[in-house]
């Protein structure tokens, strides 16, 4: 993906851009598989409570 910087001082649709950028802020996400087997073993050995959060994507359903 290629991003083109905008010169907001001279951009003719600045007001429209600013309006929609406030309505729906841009965000990014990434999905990866991570093997946490060793991490879980080490935290268990050290008595550390490990809380894992799994976000469910549409592809997982």
N, C-alpha and C positions, 0 to 999 in steps of 0.2 A: 504494500500500500504506500503510495507516495502522497505526502502532504505538502501543500503549497502555502507558505506564510502569506497572510493578508496584511496589507498596510491599512489599518483601520482608520487612519486619518483621511485617506482618500478613497476608501472603498465605498462605491455608490449605494450599496445595500446594507450599510453598517447598522442601521436601526433594526432592520429585519433580522440580521444575523444576531445582534445582541438580544433581541426579544426571544428568539428560539433557542439560543444557547443557554438562557436562563430557565426556560421552560423544561428542557430535557438535556441536562448536562451530559456531556460525552464521557463514556467510561470504557474501560477495556477489561477483558477477562481472558483467562487462559485455563485450559483443562489439561492436566497431566496426571499420569499414574506415578505414584511414589511408593516405594517399598519401605515401610517403616518398621520392619521386623526387628532390626538391630536396635533401633531407637526404643522400641517397646521393651526389649530385653534389658537394655541398660537402665532405663528409668525404673523398671521393676526391681532390678538389683539394688538401686540406690534409694528405693522407697519413695520415688517421685510419682505423683499421680499424673498420668498423661491423658488429656482429654482431646480427642480427635473429632473434628467437625467435617462431615461429608456433605457437600453441596450437591444436590440432585439436579442434573440438567435434563432437558427434554429427551436427549438421546439415551439417557439411562432408564427411562420409563418403559 
